Amino acid sequence: MANQMLLLTTLLAVTCALVIAFEPSPLQDFCVADTTSSATRVNGLPCLDSKLAQAEHFFFSGLHIPGNTSNPVGGKVTPVNVVQIPGLNTLGISLARIDYAPWGVIPPHTHPRATEILTVLEGSLYVGFVTSNPDNKLISKVLYKGDVFVFPAGLVHFQQNVGNGNAISLSSLSSQNPGVNTIANAVFGANPSIPDDVLAKSFQVDKSVISSLQAKF
């Protein structure tokens, strides 16, 4: 009986610890990120003394400026997360403006810590995400100005401008630091490189194809 009580007490303690560790709601009005602090980072950045908070800690200017899409994929993301607005720390939200050249793309990628909701401001976009194994179902749609689409957290997704003019979208993400893993960069641009024989067997292609792809990243 004593052993059972000890086990139950231990389980309750672990459960409570997990709940506290992953508590999504802030326990204070705000926690402006203190990027100069050497304090241990648990889930976000250390807090600046709230008495030192200023309006600038909650402000960003520049989303009206078009991103430079002169790059190989023809897309540019302008993030507004905790790096740009320290006051977002622990608040669980961020933004991004995305500019697209004609037929430009935001390549397949994931946000490991956030769901994304995208709104088309100008132009038309082909967007989609792929469900998890084993189905790997592509769920996609062409969006027009004013349309909204959701990318569930952690799933591979992409956007492509399917018009002959520039396109713009605005995304909201459910994390102050959503993270991003671009699939091609992660697979072919890893540092150090993933061994070419692993990739060749995984993609069922010759090693020369892998070497050619790795050279691009």
N, C-alpha and C positions, 0 to 999 in steps of 0.2 A: 504493500500500500504506500509506504514511504517512497519507494522508487517511482511509483506511478505519479505521486504528487510532485516529485522532483522533476520528472519528465514533463508534466503538464506546465509547471512553473517555467521551465526552460523554454518550452515552445511558446508560451505567452510572451516571455521576455524577448525572444527572437522576433516574433510577429510584431510586437510594439516597436522594436528597433527598426525593422524594415519599414513600417508605416511612417515613422519619424524621418528616416533617411530619404524617403521618396515623397515626402509631403509636397504636393504641387503648389499649395497656396502660400504666399508670403506671410510671415508672422510679424511683419511691420509695415508701415505705410509704403516704404520703398527702401531699396538698398543700392544706392549709386555705386557703380563699380569703382573700386580703388585699384587702378592698374599698377600703382607704385608699391603696394603692400606686399610683404613677403610672407604673409599669413597663408596657412594651408588652404587650398581650394578644394571644397568638397563637391558642391553642385552649383557652380557659378563662381563669380569673383568676390573677393572680400569687400565688405561694405565700407564706404567712406562715412565718417562721422556725419550723421544727418544734419547737424547744425551747420555743416559746411556746404550743403547742397545749394546749387544755384540753378537758375532757369536754363543755362547753357547745358547742364547735365541731362536735360530732358528734350533737347532741341537738335534738329538736323536741317540743313538747308542744301538743296541741290537736286531734288527729284525732278525738277522741271528741266534739267539739263540732259539732253540726249546722250546715251552711252555710245562710245566709239565701236562700231561694228566692223571696222576694217581689220578683220582677223580671219583665219581659215574657216571658221564655222559660221561667221556672219551674225553672231549674237553677242550681247554684252549685258551682264547682270550688274546692277548698282545696288549693293546691299545696304540695308539700314537695320543693323542689329546692335548688340551690346557694344561692339567695337566702335560704332559711330555714335551711339547714344548710351552713355554709361548708365543712365537712369532706367534702362530696360532690364538691368540685372535682376534676376529672380522673378520677373513679371511674366515670362512665358509667352512672349509675342515678338514678332519682328516683321519687317517689310522688305520687299525688293522690287525695284523697277527693272524691267527687262526690255531691251531694244533689239529689234530684229531687222537686218537688211533684207531686201527681197530674197525669198527662199532661204534665208538664214535659219539656223537651228540652235537650240540649246540641247546638246547631245544627251543621250540616256544617262541618268544619274539618280542618286537617291539622297534623301535627307534622313540620316539615321535617328534624328531626335525630333522630327516635326512632321505634322500634316501640313499640306500647302493648299491654299485656296486661291485660284488665279482668276483675275478679271481682265478681259481684253478691253483696252482703251482705244486702240486704233488698229485697223487692218483685220486680217483673218488668220487664224492659227489652226493647224492640225496638231492636236495634243493627244496624249495617251499614257496609260500605265499598264504594267504587266503584273498579273497576280503571281503569288508564290508557287513554288513547286508543289505538286506535280502538274498542275493544270497549265501554268504559264499563259493564261488567257490575256490577250491584248484587248483592253477596253479603251476605245478611242473615239474622237469626235472632232469635226471641224467647228470652230468657234468664230463668232463675229463680234463686232463692237457691242459691248454691254453684256456679253455672255460670261458665265462663271463656270469654273470646273474645279473639282477637288482631286488632289493626289494624296492618297492615304500614306501615313508615315511609313518610311522604310522601303516602299515599293519603287522599283525602277520606273522612271517616267521621262518624258521628252516633250519638246515643243518645236514646231516648224512653221515659219511664215509661209503661207501658201498663196500670197498675193504678189503682185509686181511692184508694190510700193512698200515703204517701211511700215513696221508694225510695232506696237507698244503694249505691254501688259504690266499689271501690278499684282504682286503676290503677297499674301499675308501668311505667316508661318507660326505654328504654335510652340515656338521656343525662342528665347532671346538669343540663342546660339544653335541654330538648327543643324549646322554641319552640312557638308556636301561631299559625296563620292561620285566623281564622274567615271563611268565604267571603263571607258577606253584608257583614260589616264591611269586609273588604279591598276588595270590588268597589264597594259603594255608600257606604262611609265613608272612602275614601282622602282624604288631605290632602296636596296639593290634590286636588280631585275629578278623577276620570277624566272626560273630556269626555262630555257626555250623548249626542252623536251617535255616539260610539264604542260606548257601552253599548247604545243603541237598536238599532244595526245588529247588534251581537253577539247580543242577546237577541231580535231581531226583534219589538220592541214600539215603541209611540209614545214620543216624548221625554217626554211628560207622565207616563207610567208611571215612567220613570227618575227624573224630578224628585221624584215622590211617594216613591219608595223611598229616594232619597238624603236626603230630609228626615227620615227615620226614623233615620238613622245619623249 
